[in-house]
Amino acid sequence: MGTRAVAVHTDLDQQLVERIFAKDPNVIEDIVRVYKREVYHLALQLCRDHDDAEDLVQEVFIRAWKSLDSFRGEARLSTWLHRITVNLFINTTRTKQYHVRKGQEAFDEEYMTGGLGSEYNPERLFESSEIAKHIEQALNKLSPGQRAAFVLRHYYDCSIKEIADKMGNTEGTVKVLLHRAIRNLQKHLSFYCNDDTQSGE
């Protein structure tokens, strides 16, 4: 996002905050319009499934609408929405096991087609989809908190402080979650390292 686009987005964020403080009954409609795509992308990275992400987005804006009176403006509106998204994901996942669809509907397109070029190559497509599937499965084995911290760090390039703000945790807790997430991913994907070692023998 360019400097000008960031400035426009920040100005719009401030206008929405002012409308929240003014008790504008229609502000939630514009909040949804402005932030729905952004919240959906975060929800998709967390849930790894389109339908679950759509459900989570709906719950996020319902929760936001019900919580407008408690919004104090101490964080940016986008950060507040991200925090609601992450917390709802963590709380929901504690009681519901998110699934990975066999059709790989939730896989990022870049995983499916990256590096294939214009020439169709079934073998490379299969290999790419298998790697994507293993990554998805490994991510799904992380705890909700670990997955949220990992996604915010490595998919959204958030700083430790930003992740702490979005998750409502201390920076120390975030560092522990990231350390455990990486350690668990390495464990779940260790067969790739083993394959490389064996192939070099």
Contact map, one row per residue, 1 for C-alpha under 8 A:
111011000000000000000000000000000000000000000000000000000000000000000000000000000000000000000000000000000000000000000000000000000000000000000000000000000000000000000000000000000000000000000000000000000
111111000000000000000000000000000000000000000000000000000000000000000000000000000000000000000000000000000000000000000000000000000000000000000000000000000000000000000000000000000000000000000000000000000
111111100000000000000000000000000000000000000000000000000000000000000000000000000000000000000000000000000000000000000000000000000000000000000000000000000000000000000000000000000000000000000000000000000
011111110000000000000000000000000000000000000000000000000000000000000000000000000000000000000000000000000000000000000000000000000000000000000000000000000000000000000000000000000000000000000000000000000
111111111000000000000000000000000000000000000000000000000000000000000000000000000000000000000000000000000000000000000000000000000000000000000000000000000000000000000000000000000000000000000000000000000
111111111100000000000000000000000000000000000000000000000000000000000000000000000000000000000000000000000000000000000000000000000000000000000000000000000000000000000000000000000000000000000000000000000
001111111110000000000000000000000000000000000000000000000000000000000000000000000000000000000000000000000000000000000000000000000000000000000000000000000000000000000000000000000000000000000000000000000
000111111111000000000000000000000000000000000000000000000000000000000000000000000000000000000000000000000000000000000000000000000000000000000000000000000000000000000000000000000000000000000000000000000
000011111111100000000000000000000000000000000000000000000000000000000000000000000000000000000000000000000000000000000000000000000000000000000000000000000000000000000000000000000000000000000000000000000
000001111111110000000000000000000000000000000000000000000000000000000000000000000000000000000000000000000000000000000000000000000000000000000000000000000000000000000000000000000000000000000000000000000
000000111111111000000000000000000000000000000000000000000000000000000000000000000000000000000000000000000000000000000000000000000000000000000000000000000000000000000000000000000000000000000000000000000
000000011111111100000000000000000000000000000000000000000000000000000000000000000000000000000000000000000000000000000000000000000000000000000000000000000000000000000000000000000000000000000000000000000
000000001111111110000000000000000000000000000000000000000000000000000000000111000000000000000000000000000000000000000000000000000000000000000000000000000000000000000000000000000000000000000000000000000
000000000111111111000000000000000000000000000000000000000000000000000000000000000000000000000000000000000000000000000000000000000000000000000000000000000000000000000000000000000000000000000000000000000
000000000011111111100000000000000000000000000000000000000000000000000000000000000000000000000000000000000000000000000000000000000000000000000000000000000000000000000000000000000000000000000000000000000
000000000001111111110000001001100000000000000000000000000000000000000000000000000000000000000000000000000000000000000000000000000000000000000000000000000000000000000000000000000000000000000000000000000
000000000000111111111000000000000000000000000000000000000000000000000000100010000000000000000000000000000000000000000000000000000000000000000000000000000000000000000000000000000000000000000000000000000
000000000000011111111100000000000000000000000000000000000000000000000000000000000000000000000000000000000000000000000000000000000000000000000000000000000000000000000000000000000000000000000000000000000
000000000000001111111111001000000000000000000000000000000000000000000000000000000000000000000000000000000000000000000000000000000000000000000000000000000000000000000000000000000000000000000000000000000
000000000000000111111111001000000000000000000000000000000000000000011000000000000000000000000000000000000000000000000000000000000000000000000000000000000000000000000000000000000000000000000000000000000
000000000000000011111111000000000000000000000000000000000000000000000000000000000000000000000000000000000000000000000000000000000000000000000000000000000000000000000000000000000000000000000000000000000
000000000000000001111111000000000000000000000000000000000000000000000000000000000000000000000000000000000000000000000000000000000000000000000000000000000000000000000000000000000000000000000000000000000
000000000000000000111111100000000000000000000000000000000000000000000000000000000000000000000000000000000000000000000000000000000000000000000000000000000000000000000000000000000000000000000000000000000
000000000000000000111111111000000000000000000000000000000000000000000000000000000000000000000000000000000000000000000000000000000000000000000000000000000000000000000000000000000000000000000000000000000
000000000000000000000011111100000000000000000000000000000000000000000000000000000000000000000000000000000000000000000000000000000000000000000000000000000000000000000000000000000000000000000000000000000
000000000000000000000001111111000000000000000000000000000000000000000000000000000000000000000000000000000000000000000000000000000000000000000000000000000000000000000000000000000000000000000000000000000
000000000000000100110001111111100000000000000000000000000000000000000000000000000000000000000000000000000000000000000000000000000000000000000000000000000000000000000000000000000000000000000000000000000
000000000000000000000000111111110000000000000000000000000000000010000000000000000000000000000000000000000000000000000000000000000000000000000000000000000000000000000000000000000000000000000000000000000
000000000000000000000000011111111000000000000000000000000000000000000000000000000000000000000000000000000000000000000000000000000000000000000000000000000000000000000000000000000000000000000000000000000
000000000000000100000000011111111100000000000000000000000000000000000000000000000000000000000000000000000000000000000000000000000000000000000000000000000000000000000000000000000000000000000000000000000
000000000000000100000000001111111111000000000000000000000000000000000000000000000000000000000000000000000000000000000000000000000000000000000000000000000000000000000000000000000000000000000000000000000
000000000000000000000000000111111111000000000000000000000000100000000000000000000000000000000000000000000000000000000000000000000000000000000000000000000000000000000000000000000000000000000000000000000
000000000000000000000000000011111111000000000000000000000000000000000000000000000000000000000000000000000000000000000000000000000000000000000000000000000000000000000000000000000000000000000000000000000
000000000000000000000000000001111111100000000000000000000000000000000000000000000000000000000000000000000000000000000000000000000000000000000000000000000000000000000000000000000000000000000000000000000
000000000000000000000000000000111111111000000000000000000000000000000000000001000000000000000000000000000000000000000000000000000000000000000000000000000000000000000000000000000000000000000000000000000
000000000000000000000000000000111111111100000000000000001000000000000000000000000000000000000000000000000000000000000000000000000000000000000000000000000000000000000000000000000000000000000000000000000
000000000000000000000000000000000111111110000000000000000000000000000000000000000000000000000000000000000000000000000000000000000000000000000000000000000000000000000000000000000000000000000000000000000
000000000000000000000000000000000011111111000000000000000000000000000000000000000000000000000000000000000000000000000000000000000000000000000000000000000000000000000000000000000000000000000000000000000
000000000000000000000000000000000011111111100000000000001000000000000000000000001100100000000000000000000000000000000000000000000000000000000000000000000000000000000000000000000000000000000000000000000
000000000000000000000000000000000001111111110000000011001000000000000000000000000000000000000000000000000000000000000000000000000000000000000000000000000000000000000000000000000000000000000000000000000
000000000000000000000000000000000000111111111000000000000000000000000000000000000000000000000000000000000000000000000000000000000000000000000000000000000000000000000000000000000000000000000000000000000
000000000000000000000000000000000000011111111100000000000000000000000000000000000100100000000000000000000000000000000000000000000000000000000000000000000000000000000000000000000000000000000000000000000
000000000000000000000000000000000000001111111111000011011000000000000000000000000000110010000000000000000000000000000000000000000000000000000000000000000000000000000000000000000000000000000000000000000
000000000000000000000000000000000000000111111111110110000000000000000000000000000000000000000000000000000100000000000000000000000000000000000000000000000000000000000000000000000000000000000000000000000
000000000000000000000000000000000000000011111111000000000000000000000000000000000000000000000000000000000000000000000000000000000000000000000000000000100000000000000000000000000000000000000000000000000
000000000000000000000000000000000000000001111111000010000000000000000000000000000000000010000000000000000000000000000000000000000000000000000000001100100000000000000000000000000000000000000000000000000
000000000000000000000000000000000000000000111111110110000000000000000000000000000000000010000000010000000000000000000000000000000000000000000000000000000000000000000000000000000000000000000000000000000
000000000000000000000000000000000000000000111111110110000000000000000000000000000000000000000000000100000110000000000000000000000000000100000000000000000000000000000000000000000000000000000000000000000
000000000000000000000000000000000000000000010011111110000000000000000000000000000000000000000000011110001100000000000000000000000000000000000000000000000000000000000000000000000000000000000000000000000
000000000000000000000000000000000000000000010011111111000000000000000000000000000000000000000000000000001100000000000000000000000000000000000000000000000000000000000000000000000000000000000000000000000
000000000000000000000000000000000000000000000000111111100000000000000000000000000000000000000000000000000000000000000000000000000000000000000000000000000000000000000000000000000000000000000000000000000
000000000000000000000000000000000000000000010011111111110000000000000000000000000000000000000000010000000000000000000000000000000000000000000000000000000000000000000000000000000000000000000000000000000
000000000000000000000000000000000000000100110111111111111000000000000000000000000000000000000000000000000000000000000000000000000000000000000000000000000000000000000000000000000000000000000000000000000
000000000000000000000000000000000000000100100000011111111100000000000000000000000000000000000000000000000000000000000000000000000000000000000000000000000000000000000000000000000000000000000000000000000
000000000000000000000000000000000000000000000000001111111110000000000000000000000000000000000000000000000000000000000000000000000000000000000000000000000000000000000000000000000000000000000000000000000
000000000000000000000000000000000000000000100000000111111111000000000000000000000000100110000000000000000000000000000000000000000000000000000000000000000000000000000000000000000000000000000000000000000
000000000000000000000000000000000001001100100000000011111111100000000000000000000000100000000000000000000000000000000000000000000000000000000000000000000000000000000000000000000000000000000000000000000
000000000000000000000000000000000000000000000000000001111111110000000000000000000000000000000000000000000000000000000000000000000000000000000000000000000000000000000000000000000000000000000000000000000
000000000000000000000000000000000000000000000000000000111111111000000000000000000000000100000000000000000000000000000000000000000000000000000000000000000000000000000000000000000000000000000000000000000
000000000000000000000000000000000000000000000000000000011111111100000000000000001001100100000000000000000000000000000000000000000000000000000000000000000000000000000000000000000000000000000000000000000
000000000000000000000000000000010000000000000000000000001111111110000000000000000000000000000000000000000000000000000000000000000000000000000000000000000000000000000000000000000000000000000000000000000
000000000000000000000000000000000000000000000000000000000111111111000000000000000000000000000000000000000000000000000000000000000000000000000000000000000000000000000000000000000000000000000000000000000
000000000000000000000000000000000000000000000000000000000011111111100000000000000001000000000000000000000000000000000000000000000000000000000000000000000000000000000000000000000000000000000000000000000
000000000000000000000000000000000000000000000000000000000001111111110000000000001001000000000000000000000000000000000000000000000000000000000000000000000000000000000000000000000000000000000000000000000
000000000000000000000000000100000000000000000000000000000000111111110000000000000000000000000000000000000000000000000000000000000000000000000000000000000000000000000000000000000000000000000000000000000
000000000000000000000000000000000000000000000000000000000000011111111000000000000000000000000000000000000000000000000000000000000000000000000000000000000000000000000000000000000000000000000000000000000
000000000000000000000000000000000000000000000000000000000000001111111110000000000000000000000000000000000000000000000000000000000000000000000000000000000000000000000000000000000000000000000000000000000
000000000000000000010000000000000000000000000000000000000000000111111110000000000000000000000000000000000000000000000000000000000000000000000000000000000000000000000000000000000000000000000000000000000
000000000000000000010000000000000000000000000000000000000000000001111110000000000000000000000000000000000000000000000000000000000000000000000000000000000000000000000000000000000000000000000000000000000
000000000000000000000000000000000000000000000000000000000000000000111111000000000000000000000000000000000000000000000000000000000000000000000000000000000000000000000000000000000000000000000000000000000
000000000000000000000000000000000000000000000000000000000000000000111111100000000000000000000000000000000000000000000000000000000000000000000000000000000000000000000000000000000000000000000000000000000
000000000000000000000000000000000000000000000000000000000000000000000111111000000000000000000000000000000000000000000000000000000000000000000000000000000000000000000000000000000000000000000000000000000
000000000000000010000000000000000000000000000000000000000000000000000011111110000000000000000000000000000000000000000000000000000000000000000000000000000000000000000000000000000000000000000000000000000
000000000000000000000000000000000000000000000000000000000000000000000001111100000000000000000000000000000000000000000000000000000000000000000000000000000000000000000000000000000000000000000000000000000
000000000000000000000000000000000000000000000000000000000000000000000001111110110000000000000000000000000000000000000000000000000000000000000000000000000000000000000000000000000000000000000000000000000
000000000000100000000000000000000000000000000000000000000000000000000000111111110000000000000000000000000000000000000000000000000000000000000000000000000000000000000000000000000000000000000000000000000
000000000000100010000000000000000000000000000000000000000000000000000000101111111000000000000000000000000000000000000000000000000000000000000000000000000000000000000000000000000000000000000000000000000
000000000000100000000000000000000010000000000000000000000000000000000000000111111100000000000000000000000000000000000000000000000000000000000000000000000000000000000000000000000000000000000000000000000
000000000000000000000000000000000000000000000000000000000000000000000000001111111110000000000000000000000000000000000000000000000000000000000000000000000000000000001100000000000000000000000000000000000
000000000000000000000000000000000000000000000000000000000000000000000000001111111111000000000000000000000000000000000000000000000000000000000000000000000000000000000100000000000000000000000000000000000
000000000000000000000000000000000000001000000000000000000001000100000000000011111111100000000000000000000000000000000000000000000000000000000000000000000000000000000000000000000000000000000000000000000
000000000000000000000000000000000000001001000000000000000000000000000000000001111111110000000000000000000000000000000000000000000000000000000000000000000000000000000110000000000000000000000000000000000
000000000000000000000000000000000000000000000000000000000000000000000000000000111111111000000000000000000000000000000000000000000000000000000000000000000000000000001111000000000000000000000000000000000
000000000000000000000000000000000000000000000000000000000001001100000000000000011111111100000000000000000000000000000000000000000000000000000000000000000000000000000000000000000000000000000000000000000
000000000000000000000000000000000000001001100000000000011001000000000000000000001111111110000000000000000000000000000000000000000000000000000000000000000000000000000000000000000000000000000000000000000
000000000000000000000000000000000000000000100000000000000000000000000000000000000111111111000000000000000000000000000000000000000000000000000000000100000000000000000110000000000000000000000000000000000
000000000000000000000000000000000000000000000000000000000000000000000000000000000011111111100000000000000000000000000000000000000000000000000000000000000000000000000010000000000000000000000000000000000
000000000000000000000000000000000000000000000000000000010011000000000000000000000001111111110000000000000000000000000000000000000000000000000000000000000000000000000000000000000000000000000000000000000
000000000000000000000000000000000000000000100110000000010000000000000000000000000000111111111000000000000000000000000000000000000000000000000001000000000000000000000000000000000000000000000000000000000
000000000000000000000000000000000000000000000000000000000000000000000000000000000000011111111100000000000000000000000000000000000000000000000001100100000000000000000000000000000000000000000000000000000
000000000000000000000000000000000000000000000000000000000000000000000000000000000000001111111110000000000000000000000000000000000000000000000000000000000000000000000000000000000000000000000000000000000
000000000000000000000000000000000000000000000000000000000000000000000000000000000000000111111111000000000000000000000000000000000000000000000000000000000000000000000000000000000000000000000000000000000
000000000000000000000000000000000000000000000000000000000000000000000000000000000000000011111111110000000000000000000000000000000000000000000001000000000000000000000000000000000000000000000000000000000
000000000000000000000000000000000000000000000000000000000000000000000000000000000000000001111111100000000000000000000000000000000000000000000001000000000000000000000000000000000000000000000000000000000
000000000000000000000000000000000000000000000000000000000000000000000000000000000000000000111111100000000000000000000000000000000000000000000000000000000000000000000000000000000000000000000000000000000
000000000000000000000000000000000000000000000000000000000000000000000000000000000000000000011111110000000000000000000000000000000000000000000000000000000000000000000000000000000000000000000000000000000
000000000000000000000000000000000000000000000000000000000000000000000000000000000000000000001111111000000000000000000000000000000000000000000000000000000000000000000000000000000000000000000000000000000
000000000000000000000000000000000000000000000010100100000000000000000000000000000000000000001001111100000000000000000000000000000000000000010000000000000000000000000000000000000000000000000000000000000
000000000000000000000000000000000000000000000000100000000000000000000000000000000000000000000000111110000000000000000000000000000000000000000000000000000000000000000000000000000000000000000000000000000
000000000000000000000000000000000000000000000001100000000000000000000000000000000000000000000000011111010100000000000000000000000000000110000000000000000000000000000000000000000000000000000000000000000
000000000000000000000000000000000000000000000000100000000000000000000000000000000000000000000000001111111100000000000000000000000000000000000000000000000000000000000000000000000000000000000000000000000
000000000000000000000000000000000000000000000000000000000000000000000000000000000000000000000000000111111000000000000000000000000000000000000000000000000000000000000000000000000000000000000000000000000
000000000000000000000000000000000000000000000000000000000000000000000000000000000000000000000000000011111000000000000000000000000000000000000000000000000000000000000000000000000000000000000000000000000
000000000000000000000000000000000000000000000000000000000000000000000000000000000000000000000000000111111110000000000000000000000000100000000000000000000000000000000000000000000000000000000000000000000
000000000000000000000000000000000000000000000000110000000000000000000000000000000000000000000000000011111110000000000000000000000000000000000000000000000000000000000000000000000000000000000000000000000
000000000000000000000000000000000000000000010001110000000000000000000000000000000000000000000000000110011111000000000000000000000000000000000000000000000000000000000000000000000000000000000000000000000
000000000000000000000000000000000000000000000001000000000000000000000000000000000000000000000000000000011111101100000000000000000001100100000000000000000000000000000000000000000000000000000000000000000
000000000000000000000000000000000000000000000000000000000000000000000000000000000000000000000000000000000111111100000000000000000000000000000000000000000000000000000000000000000000000000000000000000000
000000000000000000000000000000000000000000000000000000000000000000000000000000000000000000000000000000000011111111000000000000000000000000000000000000000000000000000000000000000000000000000000000000000
000000000000000000000000000000000000000000000000000000000000000000000000000000000000000000000000000000000001111111000000000000000000000000000000000000000000000000000000000000000000000000000000000000000
000000000000000000000000000000000000000000000000000000000000000000000000000000000000000000000000000000000011111111000000000000011001000000000000000000000000000000000000000000000000000000000000000000000
000000000000000000000000000000000000000000000000000000000000000000000000000000000000000000000000000000000011111111000000000010011001000000000000000000000000000000000000000000000000000000000000000000000
000000000000000000000000000000000000000000000000000000000000000000000000000000000000000000000000000000000000111111111000000010010000000000000000000000000000000000000000000000000000000000000000000000000
000000000000000000000000000000000000000000000000000000000000000000000000000000000000000000000000000000000000111111111000000000000000000000000000000000000000000000000000000000000000000000000000000000000
000000000000000000000000000000000000000000000000000000000000000000000000000000000000000000000000000000000000000011111000000000000000000000000000000000000000000000000000000000000000000000000000000000000
000000000000000000000000000000000000000000000000000000000000000000000000000000000000000000000000000000000000000011111111100110000000000000000000000000000000000000000000000000000000000000000000000000000
000000000000000000000000000000000000000000000000000000000000000000000000000000000000000000000000000000000000000011111111000000000000000000000000000000000000000000000000000000000000000000000000000000000
000000000000000000000000000000000000000000000000000000000000000000000000000000000000000000000000000000000000000000011111000000000000000000000000000000000000000000000000000000000000000000000000000000000
000000000000000000000000000000000000000000000000000000000000000000000000000000000000000000000000000000000000000000011111100000000000000000000000000000000000000000000000000000000000000000000000000000000
000000000000000000000000000000000000000000000000000000000000000000000000000000000000000000000000000000000000000000011111110000000000000000000000000000000000000000000000000000000000000000000000000000000
000000000000000000000000000000000000000000000000000000000000000000000000000000000000000000000000000000000000000000010011111110000000000000000000000000000000000000000000000000000000000000000000000000000
000000000000000000000000000000000000000000000000000000000000000000000000000000000000000000000000000000000000000000000001111111000000000000000000000000000000000000000000000000000000000000000000000000000
000000000000000000000000000000000000000000000000000000000000000000000000000000000000000000000000000000000000000000000000111111100000000000000000000000000000000000000000000000000000000000000000000000000
000000000000000000000000000000000000000000000000000000000000000000000000000000000000000000000000000000000000000000010000111111110000000000000000000000000000000000000000000000000000000000000000000000000
000000000000000000000000000000000000000000000000000000000000000000000000000000000000000000000000000000000000000110010000111111111000000000000000000000000000000000000000000000000000000000000000000000000
000000000000000000000000000000000000000000000000000000000000000000000000000000000000000000000000000000000000000000000000011111111100000000000000000000000000000000000000000000000000000000000000000000000
000000000000000000000000000000000000000000000000000000000000000000000000000000000000000000000000000000000000000000000000001111111110000000000000000000000000000000000000000000000000000000000000000000000
000000000000000000000000000000000000000000000000000000000000000000000000000000000000000000000000000000000000001110000000000111111111000000000000000000000000000000000000000000000000000000000000000000000
000000000000000000000000000000000000000000000000000000000000000000000000000000000000000000000000000000000000001100000000000011111111100000000000000000000000000000000000000000000000000000000000000000000
000000000000000000000000000000000000000000000000000000000000000000000000000000000000000000000000000000000000000000000000000001111111110000000000000000000000000000000000000000000000000000000000000000000
000000000000000000000000000000000000000000000000000000000000000000000000000000000000000000000000000000000000000000000000000000111111111000000000000000000000000000000000000000000000000000000000000000000
000000000000000000000000000000000000000000000000000000000000000000000000000000000000000000000000000000000010001100000000000000011111111100000000000000000000000000000000000000000000000000000000000000000
000000000000000000000000000000000000000000000000000000000000000000000000000000000000000000000000000000010010000000000000000000001111111110000000000000000000000000000000000000000000000000000000000000000
000000000000000000000000000000000000000000000000000000000000000000000000000000000000000000000000000000000000000000000000000000000111111111000000000000000000000000000000000000000000000000001000000000000
000000000000000000000000000000000000000000000000000000000000000000000000000000000000000000000000000000000000000000000000000000000011111111100000000000000000000000000000000000000000000000001000000000000
000000000000000000000000000000000000000000000001000000000000000000000000000000000000000000000000000100000010000000000000000000000001111111110000000000000000000000000000000000000000000000000000000000000
000000000000000000000000000000000000000000000000000000000000000000000000000000000000000000000000000100000000000000000000000000000000111111111000000000000000000000000000000000000000000000000000000000000
000000000000000000000000000000000000000000000000000000000000000000000000000000000000000000000000000000000000000000000000000000000000011111111100000000000000000000000000000000000000000010011000000000000
000000000000000000000000000000000000000000000000000000000000000000000000000000000000000000000000000000000000000000000000000000000000001111111100001000000000000000000000000000000000000010000000000000000
000000000000000000000000000000000000000000000000000000000000000000000000000000000000000000000000010000000000000000000000000000000000000111111110001000000000000000000000000000000000000000000000000000000
000000000000000000000000000000000000000000000000000000000000000000000000000000000000000000000000000000000000000000000000000000000000000011111110000000000000000000000000000000000000000000000000000000000
000000000000000000000000000000000000000000000000000000000000000000000000000000000000000000000000000000000000000000000000000000000000000001111111111000000000000000000000000000000000100110000000000000000
000000000000000000000000000000000000000000000000000000000000000000000000000000000000000000000000000000000000000000000000000000000000000000011111111000000000000000000000000000000000000000000000000000000
000000000000000000000000000000000000000000000000000000000000000000000000000000000000000011001100000000000000000000000000000000000000000000000111111100000000000000000000000000000000000000000000000000000
000000000000000000000000000000000000000000000000000000000000000000000000000000000000000001000000000000000000000000000000000000000000000000000111111110000000000000000000000000001000000000000000000000000
000000000000000000000000000000000000000000000000000000000000000000000000000000000000000000000000000000000000000000000000000000000000000000000111111111000000000000000000000000001101100000000000000000000
000000000000000000000000000000000000000000000100000000000000000000000000000000000000000000000000000000000000000000000000000000000000000000110111111111100000000000000000000000000000100000000000000000000
000000000000000000000000000000000000000000000100000000000000000000000000000000000000010001000000000000000000000000000000000000000000000000000001111111110000000000000000000000000000000000000000000000000
000000000000000000000000000000000000000000000000000000000000000000000000000000000000000000000000000000000000000000000000000000000000000000000000111111111000000000100010000001001100000000000000000000000
000000000000000000000000000000000000000000000000000000000000000000000000000000000000000000000000000000000000000000000000000000000000000000000000011111111110000000000000000000001100110000000000000000000
000000000000000000000000000000000000000000001100000000000000000000000000000000000000000000000000000000000000000000000000000000000000000000000000001111111111000000000000000000000000000000000000000000000
000000000000000000000000000000000000000000000000000000000000000000000000000000000000000000000000000000000000000000000000000000000000000000000000000111111111110000100000000000000000000000000000000000000
000000000000000000000000000000000000000000000000000000000000000000000000000000000000000000000000000000000000000000000000000000000000000000000000000011111111111100100000000000000000000000000000000000000
000000000000000000000000000000000000000000000000000000000000000000000000000000000000000000000000000000000000000000000000000000000000000000000000000001111111110000000000000000000000000000000000000000000
000000000000000000000000000000000000000000000000000000000000000000000000000000000000000000000000000000000000000000000000000000000000000000000000000001111111100000000000000000000000000000000000000000000
000000000000000000000000000000000000000000000000000000000000000000000000000000000000000000000000000000000000000000000000000000000000000000000000000000111111110000000000000000000000000000000000000000000
000000000000000000000000000000000000000000000000000000000000000000000000000000000000000000000000000000000000000000000000000000000000000000000000000000011111111000000000000000000000000000000000000000000
000000000000000000000000000000000000000000000000000000000000000000000000000000000000000000000000000000000000000000000000000000000000000000000000000000011101111111100000000000000000000000000000000000000
000000000000000000000000000000000000000000000000000000000000000000000000000000000000000000000000000000000000000000000000000000000000000000000000000000001000111111100000000000000000000000000000000000000
000000000000000000000000000000000000000000000000000000000000000000000000000000000000000000000000000000000000000000000000000000000000000000000000000000001000011111110000001001100000000000000000000000000
000000000000000000000000000000000000000000000000000000000000000000000000000000000000000000000000000000000000000000000000000000000000000000000000000000000000011111111000001000000000000000000000000000000
000000000000000000000000000000000000000000000000000000000000000000000000000000000000000000000000000000000000000000000000000000000000000000000000000000000000011111111100000000000000000000000000000000000
000000000000000000000000000000000000000000000000000000000000000000000000000000000000000000000000000000000000000000000000000000000000000000000000000010011000011111111110001001000000000000000000000000000
000000000000000000000000000000000000000000000000000000000000000000000000000000000000000000000000000000000000000000000000000000000000000000000000000000000000000111111111111011000000000000000000000000000
000000000000000000000000000000000000000000000000000000000000000000000000000000100010000000000000000000000000000000000000000000000000000000000000000000000000000011111111100000000000000000000000000000000
000000000000000000000000000000000000000000000000000000000000000000000000000000110110010000000000000000000000000000000000000000000000000000000000000000000000000001111111100000000000000000000000000000000
000000000000000000000000000000000000000000000000000000000000000000000000000000000110011000000000000000000000000000000000000000000000000000000000000010000000000000111111100000000000000000000000000000000
000000000000000000000000000000000000000000000000000000000000000000000000000000000010000000000000000000000000000000000000000000000000000000000000000000000000000000011111110000000000000000000000000000000
000000000000000000000000000000000000000000000000000000000000000000000000000000000000000000000000000000000000000000000000000000000000000000000000000000000000000000011111111011000000000000000000000000000
000000000000000000000000000000000000000000000000000000000000000000000000000000000000000000000000000000000000000000000000000000000000000000000000000000000000000000010001111111000000000000000000000000000
000000000000000000000000000000000000000000000000000000000000000000000000000000000000000000000000000000000000000000000000000000000000000000000000000000000000000110110000111111100000000000000000000000000
000000000000000000000000000000000000000000000000000000000000000000000000000000000000000000000000000000000000000000000000000000000000000000000000000000000000000000000000011111110000000000000000000000000
000000000000000000000000000000000000000000000000000000000000000000000000000000000000000000000000000000000000000000000000000000000000000000000000000000000000000000010000111111111000000000000000000000000
000000000000000000000000000000000000000000000000000000000000000000000000000000000000000000000000000000000000000000000000000000000000000000000000000010000000000100110000111111111100000000000000000000000
000000000000000000000000000000000000000000000000000000000000000000000000000000000000000000000000000000000000000000000000000000000000000000000000000000000000000100000000001111111110000000000000000000000
000000000000000000000000000000000000000000000000000000000000000000000000000000000000000000000000000000000000000000000000000000000000000000000000000000000000000000000000000111111111000000000000000000000
000000000000000000000000000000000000000000000000000000000000000000000000000000000000000000000000000000000000000000000000000000000000000000000000110011000000000000000000000011111111100000000000000000000
000000000000000000000000000000000000000000000000000000000000000000000000000000000000000000000000000000000000000000000000000000000000000000000000010011000000000000000000000001111111110000000000000000000
000000000000000000000000000000000000000000000000000000000000000000000000000000000000000000000000000000000000000000000000000000000000000000000000000000000000000000000000000000111111111000000000000000000
000000000000000000000000000000000000000000000000000000000000000000000000000000000000000000000000000000000000000000000000000000000000000000000000010000000000000000000000000000011111111100000000000000000
000000000000000000000000000000000000000000000000000000000000000000000000000000000000000000000000000000000000000000000000000000000000000000000100011001000000000000000000000000001111111110000000000000000
000000000000000000000000000000000000000000000000000000000000000000000000000000000000000000000000000000000000000000000000000000000000000000000000000001000000000000000000000000000111111111000000000000000
000000000000000000000000000000000000000000000000000000000000000000000000000000000000000000000000000000000000000000000000000000000000000000000000000000000000000000000000000000000011111111100000000000000
000000000000000000000000000000000000000000000000000000000000000000000000000000000000000000000000000000000000000000000000000000000000000000000100000000000000000000000000000000000001111111110000000000000
000000000000000000000000000000000000000000000000000000000000000000000000000000000000000000000000000000000000000000000000000000000000000001100100000000000000000000000000000000000000111111111000000000000
000000000000000000000000000000000000000000000000000000000000000000000000000000000000000000000000000000000000000000000000000000000000000000000000000000000000000000000000000000000000011111111100000000000
000000000000000000000000000000000000000000000000000000000000000000000000000000000000000000000000000000000000000000000000000000000000000000000000000000000000000000000000000000000000001111111100000000000
000000000000000000000000000000000000000000000000000000000000000000000000000000000000000000000000000000000000000000000000000000000000000001000000000000000000000000000000000000000000000111111110000000000
000000000000000000000000000000000000000000000000000000000000000000000000000000000000000000000000000000000000000000000000000000000000011001000000000000000000000000000000000000000000000011111111100000000
000000000000000000000000000000000000000000000000000000000000000000000000000000000000000000000000000000000000000000000000000000000000000000000000000000000000000000000000000000000000000001111111110000000
000000000000000000000000000000000000000000000000000000000000000000000000000000000000000000000000000000000000000000000000000000000000000000000000000000000000000000000000000000000000000000011111111000000
000000000000000000000000000000000000000000000000000000000000000000000000000000000000000000000000000000000000000000000000000000000000000000000000000000000000000000000000000000000000000000001111111100000
000000000000000000000000000000000000000000000000000000000000000000000000000000000000000000000000000000000000000000000000000000000000000000000000000000000000000000000000000000000000000000001111111110000
000000000000000000000000000000000000000000000000000000000000000000000000000000000000000000000000000000000000000000000000000000000000000000000000000000000000000000000000000000000000000000000111111111000
000000000000000000000000000000000000000000000000000000000000000000000000000000000000000000000000000000000000000000000000000000000000000000000000000000000000000000000000000000000000000000000011111111100
000000000000000000000000000000000000000000000000000000000000000000000000000000000000000000000000000000000000000000000000000000000000000000000000000000000000000000000000000000000000000000000001111111110
000000000000000000000000000000000000000000000000000000000000000000000000000000000000000000000000000000000000000000000000000000000000000000000000000000000000000000000000000000000000000000000000111111111
000000000000000000000000000000000000000000000000000000000000000000000000000000000000000000000000000000000000000000000000000000000000000000000000000000000000000000000000000000000000000000000000011111111
000000000000000000000000000000000000000000000000000000000000000000000000000000000000000000000000000000000000000000000000000000000000000000000000000000000000000000000000000000000000000000000000001111111
000000000000000000000000000000000000000000000000000000000000000000000000000000000000000000000000000000000000000000000000000000000000000000000000000000000000000000000000000000000000000000000000000111111
000000000000000000000000000000000000000000000000000000000000000000000000000000000000000000000000000000000000000000000000000000000000000000000000000000000000000000000000000000000000000000000000000011111
